[in-house]
């Protein structure tokens, strides 16, 4: 136990040092975790035999990640994504399996072993890819959504793969298999049989068809329990009104399912994923998610460290050219397939490269399948050791591939920005620069009142979408003076600047004010600082994109607290008036380029204005109350 705690301290210490450094260098947390693992493992030798024990613990992070992914996937959403899941994801898995299997057979590997290798390499790293997409804000892009669809298909595909592997068993190599040689796979350790209940020993002696049937039964049992047993249990826990019991139950669900799957020598991560999907429609979904999320991030980081620490550099240095060559060959072959599918399914530019470079690696389920194949006598031990190393190397290269994507994306963005703008054939009294979620509402309301604004936006996909819905708009960068003039800057009465890019918005306002001192300019601001920038640039009216909606939300709260609709609306108007007054004063004290936290005059006046606002609003409310009381008294006197 003492040795385990020392090892855990080393792991956490390495993470605390390496990950912030990697993040500051723009390399992302995943590469930091992997580098920390390599440093404390193969380089310094600070972690030894306990690495395997901590890896079991860390792999639980992958289990919880899959459970949380499942919670986010309403079965109806899965059905809506069926075309991408079956088409894009299914083709990726099938084509990769065929190509890798063919390559392995060309190297003299038997077809059954080659098929098992193809299965392992057809899967990508859900843990690394989703973590990196989230950190870099790429999850909601077209490429990010397509990547997620393929990862989801791969996670689901592990179920039939686990069912198929026992059918490929090779009895002739059974004697040479060492069940304890796996350094990574969760199914292979499936546990350490010293802790496995004796009642489950019969599983090792089942024929291939029996293991396949057992897998299907386990999947059916998880689905049944998720549908019919969890609601009564959660209702029972809810009656105790003890929040920590929710956390305990959420962890019990994940740990219990993982333990059951390990006892059956199946993948605990897949069991957790299925349980999450089943619970996605539960009214307790958000409660479970919030309770488990903090554990996931920490354990997932430990998993990445153990992957780095577990890289066998002795094996690598004994065959460096072969192993690195095979790793690169697998990633290139997989990348070529992904790139082709991206072309077929209409991904373009940066989205295509994100999809290709993001999924080119093998992943944690490759460890699972390799270990399970080893246990089921499908592949020999020496092959398994090499497969573990190739999978780990590909995962180690993945953050570098994302850095390569960023460089490609920058160049492609420059190319996209050179796209020829539309020829603007219509001009009107209003120009709208930017037709995102903010500009669309402005545009529709103006059109409802019989006016036809001239709409400009530099995003081709947005323009195409607007045209599909019948809204006329023109492709072009509104920051370019010639396009603004083509849109009618010299004759327009009003310019609405609704760009997402804050700097671009400010530049447009500055130029338009310089060209047309009489032009009425409405600017969209992201925050207070942007308000000051637009104010200095010359905007007549500035709208903070979240301000009015926040006021409305506060008004609803006041109404629920007991104020009448009139009182709540009146309070909203007063706050709006005071805030606008304070904003105008603070705009004069704001200094461009100087952080607000370092502007003492600004901070002091902001505090004074805040106190004045609270005092004045309370005073006005008291005056209103006195007037209401006086009016009631006058009515009573006259009545008498």
QUIJOZI-V252335 format. One record per backbone hydrogen bond with DSSP energy under -0.5 kcal/mol. CO is the residue of the C=O (numbers start at 0). NH is the residue of the N-H. If there is no record, write none. Layout:
CO_NH / CO_NH
This chain:
0_4 / 1_5 / 2_6 / 3_7 / 4_8 / 5_9 / 6_10 / 7_11 / 8_12 / 9_13 / 10_14 / 11_15 / 12_16 / 13_17 / 14_18 / 16_20 / 17_21 / 18_22 / 19_23 / 20_24 / 21_26 / 21_27 / 22_25 / 27_31 / 28_32 / 29_33 / 30_34 / 31_35 / 32_36 / 33_37 / 34_38 / 35_39 / 36_40 / 37_42 / 38_43 / 39_45 / 39_46 / 40_44 / 47_50 / 48_51 / 48_52 / 49_53 / 50_54 / 51_55 / 52_56 / 53_57 / 54_58 / 55_59 / 56_59 / 57_60 / 57_61 / 58_62 / 59_63 / 60_64 / 61_65 / 62_66 / 63_67 / 64_68 / 65_69 / 66_70 / 67_71 / 69_72 / 71_73 / 73_76 / 73_77 / 74_78 / 75_79 / 76_80 / 78_81 / 80_84 / 81_85 / 82_86 / 82_87 / 83_88 / 84_89 / 86_90 / 87_91 / 88_92 / 89_93 / 90_94 / 91_95 / 92_96 / 93_97 / 94_98 / 95_99 / 96_100 / 97_101 / 98_102 / 99_103 / 100_104 / 101_105 / 102_106 / 103_106 / 103_108 / 104_107 / 109_113 / 110_114 / 111_115 / 112_116 / 113_117 / 114_118 / 115_119 / 116_120 / 117_121 / 118_122 / 119_122 / 123_125 / 124_128 / 125_129 / 126_130 / 127_131 / 128_132 / 129_133 / 130_134 / 131_135 / 132_137 / 132_138 / 133_136 / 137_140 / 140_144 / 141_145 / 142_146 / 143_147 / 144_148 / 145_149 / 146_150 / 147_151 / 148_152 / 149_153 / 150_154 / 151_155 / 152_156 / 153_157 / 155_158 / 155_159 / 156_160 / 157_161 / 158_162 / 159_163 / 160_164 / 161_165 / 163_166 / 164_167 / 165_168 / 168_170 / 169_172 / 170_173 / 172_175 / 173_176 / 176_178 / 177_180 / 184_188 / 185_189 / 191_194 / 192_195 / 196_199 / 197_200 / 199_202 / 200_203 / 201_204 / 202_205 / 206_210 / 207_211 / 208_212 / 209_213 / 210_214 / 211_215 / 212_216 / 213_217 / 214_218 / 215_219 / 216_220 / 217_221 / 218_222 / 219_223 / 220_224 / 221_225 / 222_226 / 223_227 / 224_228 / 224_229 / 228_232 / 229_233 / 230_234 / 231_235 / 232_236 / 233_237 / 234_238 / 235_239 / 236_239 / 236_240 / 236_241 / 237_240 / 240_242 / 241_244 / 241_245 / 242_245 / 242_246 / 243_247 / 244_248 / 245_249 / 246_250 / 247_251 / 248_252 / 249_253 / 250_254 / 251_255 / 252_256 / 253_257 / 254_258 / 255_259 / 256_260 / 257_261 / 258_262 / 259_263 / 260_265 / 261_264 / 265_267 / 266_270 / 267_271 / 268_272 / 269_273 / 270_274 / 271_275 / 272_276 / 273_277 / 274_278 / 275_279 / 276_279 / 277_280 / 278_281 / 281_284 / 283_287 / 284_288 / 285_289 / 286_290 / 287_291 / 288_292 / 289_293 / 291_294 / 291_295 / 292_296 / 293_297 / 294_298 / 295_299 / 296_300 / 297_301 / 298_302 / 299_303 / 300_304 / 301_305 / 302_306 / 303_307 / 304_308 / 305_309 / 307_310 / 310_312 / 311_315 / 312_316 / 313_317 / 314_318 / 316_319 / 318_322 / 319_323 / 320_324 / 321_325 / 322_326 / 323_327 / 324_328 / 325_329 / 326_330 / 327_331 / 328_332 / 329_333 / 330_334 / 331_335 / 332_336 / 333_337 / 334_338 / 335_339 / 336_340 / 337_341 / 338_342 / 339_343 / 340_344 / 341_346 / 342_345 / 347_350 / 347_351 / 348_352 / 349_353 / 350_354 / 351_355 / 352_356 / 353_357 / 354_358 / 362_365 / 362_366 / 363_367 / 364_368 / 365_369 / 366_370 / 367_371 / 368_372 / 369_373 / 370_374 / 371_375 / 372_377 / 372_378 / 373_376 / 376_169 / 379_383 / 380_384 / 381_385 / 382_386 / 383_387 / 384_388 / 385_389 / 386_390 / 387_391 / 388_392 / 389_393 / 390_394 / 391_395 / 392_396 / 393_397 / 394_398 / 396_400 / 397_401 / 398_402 / 399_403 / 400_404 / 401_405 / 402_406 / 403_407 / 404_408 / 405_409 / 406_410 / 407_411 / 408_412 / 409_413 / 410_414 / 411_415 / 412_416 / 413_417 / 414_417 / 415_418 / 421_423 / 422_424 / 428_492 / 428_493 / 429_453 / 430_432 / 430_495 / 431_433 / 431_455 / 432_497 / 435_439 / 436_440 / 437_441 / 438_442 / 439_443 / 440_444 / 441_445 / 442_446 / 443_447 / 444_448 / 445_448 / 445_450 / 446_449 / 450_452 / 452_454 / 453_431 / 454_473 / 455_433 / 456_475 / 457_459 / 458_462 / 459_463 / 460_464 / 461_465 / 462_466 / 463_467 / 464_468 / 465_470 / 466_469 / 469_471 / 473_456 / 474_421 / 475_477 / 476_479 / 478_480 / 479_482 / 479_483 / 480_484 / 481_485 / 482_486 / 483_488 / 484_487 / 486_427 / 487_490 / 487_491 / 492_519 / 493_430 / 494_496 / 494_521 / 495_432 / 495_497 / 496_523 / 499_501 / 500_504 / 501_505 / 502_506 / 503_507 / 504_508 / 505_509 / 506_510 / 507_511 / 508_512 / 509_513 / 510_514 / 511_515 / 515_518 / 518_520 / 519_494 / 520_522 / 520_539 / 520_540 / 521_496 / 522_524 / 522_542 / 524_544 / 526_530 / 527_531 / 528_532 / 529_533 / 530_534 / 531_535 / 532_536 / 533_537 / 533_538 / 540_522 / 541_543 / 542_524 / 543_546 / 543_547 / 545_549 / 546_550 / 547_551 / 548_552 / 549_553 / 550_554 / 551_555 / 552_556 / 553_557 / 554_558 / 555_559 / 556_560 / 557_562 / 558_561 / 563_567 / 564_568 / 565_569 / 566_570 / 567_571 / 568_572 / 569_573 / 570_574 / 571_575 / 572_576 / 573_577 / 574_578 / 575_579 / 576_580 / 577_581 / 578_582 / 579_583 / 580_584 / 581_585 / 582_586 / 583_587 / 584_587 / 584_588 / 585_589 / 589_591 / 590_593 / 592_594 / 594_597 / 595_598 / 597_599 / 598_602 / 599_603 / 600_604 / 601_605 / 602_606 / 603_607 / 604_608 / 605_609 / 606_610 / 607_611 / 608_612 / 609_613 / 610_614 / 611_615 / 612_616 / 613_617 / 614_618 / 615_619 / 616_620 / 617_621 / 618_622 / 619_623 / 620_624 / 621_625 / 622_626 / 623_627 / 624_628 / 625_629 / 626_630 / 627_631 / 628_632 / 629_633 / 630_634 / 631_635 / 632_636 / 633_637 / 634_638 / 635_639
